[in-house]
Amino acid sequence: MQVSKRLAGLAAIATAAASSVSQVHVTLSSEVVGCKDGVSITFASDEASPLKLSYGLDTLDKVASTTINSYNIDQVNCTYKSPNFHTAQLCNLKPNSKYTYSVGDFKQSFKSIPAKGEKTVLAVVGDVGIEQIEATITNMAAELKGTTPDAAIIVGDWAYANGYHADWDKWFVATQPLFSKIPLLGINGNHEVIQGNGVNYDNKCKPEYYSAYSNRIVTPITDEADKDHRTYYSKVIGKIHSIFLDDYTGILGDNNIGSDYWKQHRKAQLDWLTKELASIDRTVTPYLVVFKHNPYYNTWANHQCQCSPTKFEINDPEACWNGQYYTNSTAGSGKLGNTRSEPHCGLQAKFEDLYQKAGVDAVIAGHVHAYERTAPIYKNKIDPTGATYFTVGTGGHGLYQGAISPIPEWSKSTSSSLYGASRVVADDDKLTIYFRANGESSNIFDTVEIPRRTKPAC
């Protein structure tokens, strides 16, 4: 019996050695899914049986088995069969340490994230696509002011597959050089949920409604939450308590705005956010950053919405929360979207007070294909106690032109001519956020320092 077990184990390892893998990416895990201080390593393979992934610090002395999932799209004008996606969990890792892993014919190393309360560096971008992918991931990985990223964050609109799922395969092949060695996290945007017809809007593929995002990107949410499209979550990364919010929660199908499903899912995210923010110990994780897709405070003409005649004011928060938008656009207001396409105005009606009460330092979003940084804001006014808002939809899928008029005084730095990424650096006394264009090294387009709100623990 012992011999047969040994032979079975050798056979499994031999199968792994013979298997070709691709689309390799490392994502951060957490105790929420039973993997404290860990990562998930996901890759595509033709192999339909679990594989063994070897890993370790100095030697590959540990082995993790993979779980497998796949999915099919069977529409009248759009069909797709995914490869087998294997995921191995590596848990209880030593912080800030180089781990090497090997599976099939692939071998790579990554560095585990810093321990809670230690200096932290993040690379952040949104709206990536494929057109500028090499330049964008090179920028994200490159040294900036003596820092390299502990993790990479995508704030929605990853591949722009828009229901043409083979483009997701191309995207993860293209990003493997970065995400196989720098841990990844992120959140979905509208193109992972409600946009269909392919990247060029020239086919009849239906919107994804989370199907590709949930099957390909492993985030620290439970299986129950994943199946129910509750994609929001939190993750402590060193000194930063990171909150990831889904602007499109509850939007499922062509016209379910106002339905019980829509209302329940929005309230569930609100209740979760309220509880999560109340649990944070700022003496341990002194910085609080929200990552989401849609920016509320931004001055570009695209993707605007409003709930009152005065732009960025919310006179009736309850009505706004329930999707009652102001739709009388003017020449200077930008094209005003509805509750389905631009749900962030309704969410801001309840979220902004929570941000203020908790002392959120920064809200970083994409969606708008441009860069912008605001002053700290609360309720459309510059307020030193408010959050600073960033738009970094500059990952490569085109750039937007045109701004609203007049430009509010809280808009402090903008560009619609640069592809690039932000770098977030959290140290003992401040949170520094840079924006650097692709192709640059020491030339930084924008820098802001956000002072620490709490004193360090003794």
PAKOLFI-21805 format. One line per field, with one value per residue (C-alpha): residue number from 1; x, y negated, z negated. Coordinates in steps of 0.05 Angstrom, whole numbers, m for minus. Layout:
% residues N
num = c(NUM_...)
east = c(X_...)
north = c(Y_...)
up = c(Z_...)
This chain:
% residues 458
num = c(1_2_3_4_5_6_7_8_9_10_11_12_13_14_15_16_17_18_19_20_21_22_23_24_25_26_27_28_29_30_31_32_33_34_35_36_37_38_39_40_41_42_43_44_45_46_47_48_49_50_51_52_53_54_55_56_57_58_59_60_61_62_63_64_65_66_67_68_69_70_71_72_73_74_75_76_77_78_79_80_81_82_83_84_85_86_87_88_89_90_91_92_93_94_95_96_97_98_99_100_101_102_103_104_105_106_107_108_109_110_111_112_113_114_115_116_117_118_119_120_121_122_123_124_125_126_127_128_129_130_131_132_133_134_135_136_137_138_139_140_141_142_143_144_145_146_147_148_149_150_151_152_153_154_155_156_157_158_159_160_161_162_163_164_165_166_167_168_169_170_171_172_173_174_175_176_177_178_179_180_181_182_183_184_185_186_187_188_189_190_191_192_193_194_195_196_197_198_199_200_201_202_203_204_205_206_207_208_209_210_211_212_213_214_215_216_217_218_219_220_221_222_223_224_225_226_227_228_229_230_231_232_233_234_235_236_237_238_239_240_241_242_243_244_245_246_247_248_249_250_251_252_253_254_255_256_257_258_259_260_261_262_263_264_265_266_267_268_269_270_271_272_273_274_275_276_277_278_279_280_281_282_283_284_285_286_287_288_289_290_291_292_293_294_295_296_297_298_299_300_301_302_303_304_305_306_307_308_309_310_311_312_313_314_315_316_317_318_319_320_321_322_323_324_325_326_327_328_329_330_331_332_333_334_335_336_337_338_339_340_341_342_343_344_345_346_347_348_349_350_351_352_353_354_355_356_357_358_359_360_361_362_363_364_365_366_367_368_369_370_371_372_373_374_375_376_377_378_379_380_381_382_383_384_385_386_387_388_389_390_391_392_393_394_395_396_397_398_399_400_401_402_403_404_405_406_407_408_409_410_411_412_413_414_415_416_417_418_419_420_421_422_423_424_425_426_427_428_429_430_431_432_433_434_435_436_437_438_439_440_441_442_443_444_445_446_447_448_449_450_451_452_453_454_455_456_457_458)
east = c(0_56_89_26_18_89_79_15_52_109_59_26_93_113_47_62_132_105_51_59_29_14_m23_14_m5_3_m53_m55_m96_m119_m149_m218_m207_m165_m98_m67_m5_m10_m17_m55_m17_m63_m45_m76_m62_m92_m84_m152_m124_m94_m21_34_68_135_158_203_254_322_299_234_219_143_88_18_m35_m79_m154_m184_m240_m261_m320_m356_m393_m447_m484_m516_m461_m406_m376_m315_m284_m233_m170_m166_m148_m106_m97_m49_m51_14_m3_32_89_146_137_181_216_235_198_213_160_158_102_107_159_153_196_193_203_162_170_118_87_113_88_31_56_119_136_93_98_42_38_m32_m66_m133_m162_m104_m125_m71_m47_5_13_88_103_52_76_148_131_95_154_210_246_217_252_287_224_198_127_107_42_6_m66_m113_m172_m218_m223_m169_m170_m228_m251_m324_m350_m298_m264_m204_m177_m171_m124_m81_m81_m56_m3_20_21_54_124_99_44_81_132_95_31_m32_m99_m155_m229_m276_m298_m355_m320_m319_m394_m439_m401_m408_m392_m317_m262_m279_m355_m357_m385_m447_m416_m458_m432_m392_m429_m368_m358_m286_m266_m291_m263_m194_m177_m172_m184_m193_m269_m308_m337_m406_m391_m360_m421_m465_m422_m402_m332_m315_m263_m206_m133_m80_m15_39_20_m40_m110_m136_m211_m235_m305_m349_m386_m428_m453_m525_m525_m541_m580_m601_m651_m652_m640_m689_m701_m698_m633_m602_m623_m602_m532_m519_m541_m499_m437_m455_m465_m399_m362_m391_m369_m300_m283_m303_m255_m191_m135_m99_m42_m24_m44_m40_m63_m131_m139_m201_m192_m251_m265_m309_m283_m334_m291_m262_m264_m262_m324_m330_m367_m400_m463_m497_m554_m569_m570_m503_m449_m417_m470_m518_m579_m620_m574_m630_m659_m589_m574_m637_m616_m653_m603_m605_m603_m608_m538_m507_m449_m401_m427_m402_m445_m487_m494_m551_m552_m532_m473_m448_m471_m418_m459_m511_m459_m423_m487_m475_m400_m373_m396_m365_m299_m300_m317_m262_m210_m198_m133_m141_m193_m159_m201_m197_m255_m237_m177_m136_m98_m124_m108_m152_m141_m171_m246_m309_m377_m349_m306_m232_m225_m158_m194_m223_m199_m154_m183_m141_m160_m109_m147_m82_m63_m65_m134_m139_m139_m198_m201_m247_m263_m323_m331_m317_m261_m271_m215_m203_m174_m99_m64_m89_m64_m100_m37_2_m3_26_16_15_63_38_91_71_124_123_99_67_33_67_32_69_46_98_87_107_177_202_248_267_218_157_94_60_75_34_47_m11_9_m4_m68_m50_12_53_41_92)
north = c(0_m48_m33_m48_m115_m133_m114_m155_m216_m207_m202_m267_m303_m273_m299_m368_m366_m348_m402_m470_m527_m599_m661_m654_m706_m713_m744_m762_m718_m725_m691_m705_m645_m606_m628_m677_m714_m678_m682_m645_m625_m616_m590_m560_m489_m436_m387_m370_m337_m373_m391_m399_m466_m464_m526_m549_m601_m571_m505_m480_m439_m451_m426_m454_m419_m458_m465_m472_m512_m528_m559_m558_m612_m585_m642_m644_m688_m678_m614_m602_m545_m566_m528_m495_m547_m517_m553_m535_m569_m584_m603_m627_m657_m694_m769_m808_m745_m718_m654_m612_m567_m517_m483_m446_m479_m546_m573_m642_m680_m732_m771_m764_m828_m867_m850_m891_m960_m958_m1006_m990_m1005_m994_m1004_m1025_m1034_m1023_m1015_m974_m936_m909_m968_m996_m934_m925_m998_m999_m937_m959_m1025_m990_m944_m995_m1030_m1098_m1142_m1081_m1039_m977_m952_m901_m891_m914_m940_m943_m990_m958_m950_m898_m867_m902_m835_m858_m787_m762_m718_m697_m768_m752_m695_m743_m794_m746_m719_m791_m809_m744_m776_m824_m787_m722_m757_m816_m798_m827_m851_m893_m903_m897_m956_m965_m926_m864_m871_m909_m919_m871_m866_m858_m909_m942_m934_m894_m827_m802_m775_m791_m827_m785_m800_m780_m712_m722_m764_m714_m653_m682_m730_m700_m752_m741_m732_m670_m622_m644_m717_m701_m662_m720_m772_m806_m823_m877_m860_m887_m869_m894_m906_m929_m999_m1005_m980_m972_m972_m948_m969_m948_m1006_m957_m914_m892_m908_m842_m840_m895_m930_m911_m980_m989_m914_m879_m845_m913_m944_m885_m881_m955_m953_m891_m928_m989_m947_m911_m976_m1006_m947_m942_m1015_m1010_m952_m986_m1000_m1061_m1053_m988_m1004_m1080_m1091_m1077_m1074_m1058_m1026_m1027_m1036_m1098_m1166_m1214_m1277_m1285_m1341_m1304_m1305_m1229_m1186_m1243_m1237_m1281_m1280_m1354_m1416_m1438_m1391_m1347_m1368_m1316_m1353_m1291_m1233_m1182_m1197_m1196_m1130_m1101_m1120_m1186_m1224_m1295_m1288_m1359_m1363_m1428_m1444_m1448_m1389_m1333_m1276_m1253_m1178_m1140_m1096_m1034_m1062_m1109_m1082_m1118_m1181_m1141_m1104_m1168_m1192_m1142_m1126_m1196_m1204_m1136_m1158_m1221_m1187_m1134_m1184_m1154_m1181_m1168_m1142_m1116_m1100_m1092_m1091_m1160_m1151_m1208_m1228_m1273_m1289_m1332_m1369_m1334_m1340_m1331_m1346_m1383_m1430_m1430_m1403_m1382_m1325_m1297_m1244_m1260_m1231_m1203_m1182_m1135_m1107_m1114_m1041_m1044_m1037_m1106_m1175_m1221_m1294_m1349_m1376_m1403_m1478_m1511_m1470_m1466_m1494_m1425_m1398_m1404_m1363_m1335_m1303_m1272_m1261_m1211_m1137_m1117_m1090_m1113_m1092_m1092_m1094_m1087_m1102_m1122_m1194_m1202_m1170_m1193_m1183_m1193_m1191_m1172_m1168_m1106_m1110_m1156_m1138_m1197_m1248_m1246_m1281_m1291_m1280_m1292_m1276_m1259_m1266_m1208_m1221_m1181_m1178_m1114_m1064_m1067)
up = c(0_m17_50_89_52_68_142_145_117_166_223_202_199_267_296_270_299_367_366_399_359_379_353_287_235_160_119_45_0_m73_m133_m104_m58_m108_m81_m130_m106_m40_35_89_152_211_280_342_365_409_351_321_257_197_204_152_144_107_69_13_m11_1_30_61_m1_m4_42_53_94_142_145_215_246_317_352_419_458_504_538_607_635_584_557_514_473_422_406_338_286_230_164_108_41_5_m66_m130_m90_m124_m111_m63_m39_29_47_108_139_195_233_298_341_305_248_217_152_115_51_m3_m28_m88_m158_m185_m204_m160_m103_m42_32_83_158_180_248_282_351_379_441_486_529_480_437_441_425_368_332_341_308_251_236_244_187_167_116_89_83_118_108_56_94_156_157_217_204_256_331_339_408_444_469_465_470_521_470_511_501_426_444_485_429_375_422_434_360_336_334_279_242_236_191_159_121_150_125_155_167_226_268_317_372_327_315_363_428_486_561_555_549_615_605_670_647_612_548_487_425_378_313_273_307_330_271_220_255_269_212_142_88_13_15_m5_46_23_36_103_127_105_142_77_101_49_m5_m47_m54_m102_m64_m112_m136_m90_m105_m34_m18_50_70_128_161_201_145_155_229_264_329_375_331_258_228_170_163_96_119_135_69_27_58_51_m22_m35_m10_m51_m114_m101_m91_m154_m196_m162_m173_m246_m257_m235_m285_m257_m307_m271_m199_m199_m127_m98_m23_18_87_134_207_215_192_161_157_227_278_344_388_394_344_306_265_214_165_158_203_173_197_142_92_64_37_23_5_m2_67_97_63_93_164_175_217_244_320_348_376_398_444_385_344_389_414_354_346_313_251_290_329_274_207_166_154_116_77_58_25_m31_m25_m33_m105_m121_m89_m131_m196_m187_m162_m93_m67_8_57_120_182_257_307_335_382_354_291_236_164_119_55_m6_2_m39_m9_52_10_m5_m75_m106_m142_m78_m30_29_94_151_221_254_314_353_363_439_469_500_467_458_478_456_386_350_339_293_261_185_142_111_177_166_220_286_351_410_452_410_401_334_264_192_137_65_11_m62_m114_m187_m181_m112_m52_12_78_144_216_269_344_382_410_355_298_253_284_240_265_198_124_62_m12_m58_m131_m179_m219_m282_m325_m322_m378_m434)
